[in-house]
Amino acid sequence: MTQRRFFTSSSVLPGHPDKLCDRISDALVDAYLMADPETVVRAEAAAAGQVIFLVTDSSPRTELDVTSIVRRIIAETGYFSRDLDADRCAILAQSSAMARPGGKYGLGSPSTRTVGEEAEDQTTVFGYACSETPERMPLPIHLAHKISTAIASHSTRGALPGLGPDGDVLVTIEYEDDRPVRIDTIVIRLQFTGDPSDLSEGLQQQVLVPLFGEIQMEPDQATRLLINPGGSLESAGPARDAGHTGRKNADDTYGGAARHGGHSLSGKDPGRLDRCASYAARYAATNVVAAGLASQCELMLSYAMGEARPVTVFARTFGTGIISDDRLSEIIASVFDLRRAAIESSLRLRWLPRERGGHFYQLLASGGHFGRTDLAPPWERLDAVDALRKAAGA
């Protein structure tokens, strides 16, 4: 008997108050790593009304024009000045020098750092990939991000006059036996100051029709398209709600279709296990699916303080694997070096801002960290496919 189910994921626009804080935090991470790729940094932002609160600590301490970076991100977002004025809003910033661990926990230079250094904290992260899209992402979050990103582009370019930078997109997909078969519902909620009929027509003609012309699945006659069903957002960003770094984990990862760690990805240098191990888990999972070893793969990595390698490496394929989950877990642990310094080095996480002109992590902070073909992050590359197939005897 065919099993039918529905699944919904959401994506928020760059002007959402939490996303504003993520983008500010990661813009600071980019700036610190541009100054010194070996910097250890934490950056937390909060926003309410016309005030941005910012706390950073770093080692070594680097003097940055933090205020200018924050104002640039606000200006790029495109708020109406009554919601958040990039030139006149208050920025309350405090920075301090982080007590840098020494001895075996020190980072060292790339040439002297010991690959295999022990974990400096304890964490559990998850990575996921599936065959629902060419990007090996779940279809609901993939479509939600595509729509929200396209809308955000129109907002910042002024292509739809009156369209603000804040809002969210919900996409519901109908599944049969875990196979996506149709788009059931699209709900779009935005700030818009004009005639609602202009927004509906503009979104359909300028955003949705071109977008779905490039995607494998299109809305059908029964698909519900709801645009501002409860009315337009009257205000945007921190004018309507307080924001904080790290509150959109499902949006940043897999839209709730797979588990994710409890820590934010934004606002910390990529040497933090919460961040680098999440990227490594996705890297391994997407290579497993690309290798044809499973059509779904969720990988859990758990790290304990004082241990170099993860104490748990466990893959689940939900009955789609060509080998057992236990065997696949062993293969992943043998093919991928999952030690923190090895992840940083193999994916070049600390050098990406310099290699990408100073803008990398801040671009990930909106539109999701995974499946990003537009940014080509190294954890999406498929250079471990042959090694996985050989190890599995496939």
C-alpha positions, 0 to 999 in steps of 0.5 A, a space after each residue: 500500500 502506498 504511504 502518503 505524507 506531507 512535509 513542510 520546510 521554511 526559509 527566511 529572507 535576509 532581512 529577518 531579524 535573526 538572519 540579520 544577526 547571523 549575517 552580521 556575526 559571519 561578516 565579522 568572522 570573515 573580517 577576522 579571518 581575512 586579517 589572520 586566518 588563524 584567528 579564534 573568534 566568537 561574534 554574537 549579535 542581537 537586534 531590537 528596534 534601532 539598536 544592534 548589540 554586539 559582543 566579540 572575543 578573539 585571539 589574537 586580538 585584531 582591531 577591526 572597524 566593527 561599526 562600519 561592518 555592521 552598518 554595511 550589512 544593514 545597508 545591503 539588506 535594504 531596510 526602510 529607514 523607519 525599520 532600521 536606519 543603517 546610518 543612524 541606528 545605535 551600535 553597542 559593541 564590546 570586544 575582548 581578547 579571548 584566553 587562547 588555549 595553550 599546549 596541545 590545544 593551541 592552533 599553531 601555524 598551518 605548517 606546525 599544527 599537529 593533525 589529530 589534536 584533541 577536541 577542545 569541547 564536546 559536541 554532537 553534529 549531524 550531516 545529511 544528504 538525499 537523492 531528492 534533488 541534484 544538490 542532494 538536499 531535501 526538496 522542501 527546504 531546497 525549494 523554500 531557499 530558492 524562492 526566498 533567495 529569488 525574492 530577496 534579489 528582487 528586494 535589494 535590486 528594487 525590481 518590485 517597488 515597495 517590497 521589503 527585505 523581511 519575510 519567510 517562505 513555506 513549502 509543503 511537498 507531498 510524498 508517496 513512499 518517501 518519494 516527492 511527487 508534487 508541490 502541495 502548498 507555497 506560502 509567502 509572507 512579506 513586507 510590502 507597501 503597495 497594492 497586494 495585487 501588484 505583489 501577487 502578479 509581480 512575484 508570479 511573473 518575475 520570480 515563480 515562473 522563471 524559477 520553476 522553469 529551471 526546477 524539476 518539479 513545478 506547481 500543478 493546478 491543485 497547488 495552493 499559492 498563498 501570498 500574504 494570507 494574513 496581510 503584509 508585514 507592517 514592519 521589518 527586521 528588528 522593528 517587528 521582533 528582536 533578533 539573535 545569532 543562531 536561532 534558525 538551525 533548521 533553516 541553516 541545515 535541512 529544514 527539519 527533514 533530518 536532525 541537526 546539532 543544537 549549536 549555531 553555525 554562524 558567529 564562530 570561526 571554523 575551528 569550532 567543532 560545532 561548525 567544522 564537524 557539521 560541514 564534515 558530516 555533510 561532506 561525508 553524507 553527500 559523497 555517500 549518496 553520490 557514490 550510490 551507496 544509499 539514497 539517504 544518509 544521515 551521519 552523526 559525529 560525536 566528539 569528547 574533550 581530550 579525544 582527537 577522533 570522534 567517539 561516535 561515527 554512525 550513519 543511518 540510511 533508512 533502509 536505502 543502503 546497499 550495505 549495512 549501516 554498521 559497515 557504512 559507518 566503518 567505511 566513513 570513519 576510514 575514508 574521511 579524517 574527521 579530526 578537527 585540524 584535518 577538517 580545517 585543512 582538507 576543506 581549507 575552512 580558515 582560508 576561504 574568506 581570503 580565497 573568496 574576496 573577503 565574503 564567504 561565511 556571511 553569504 552562507 548565513 542566508 539561504 542555507 549552508 548546504 546544497 549551495 551550488 552558487 557558492 561551491 563550498 568545499 563540503 559539497 565537492 564529490 572527491 571521495 566517491 571513488 574511495 567510498 565505492 572501492 571500500 564498499 566493494 561497489 
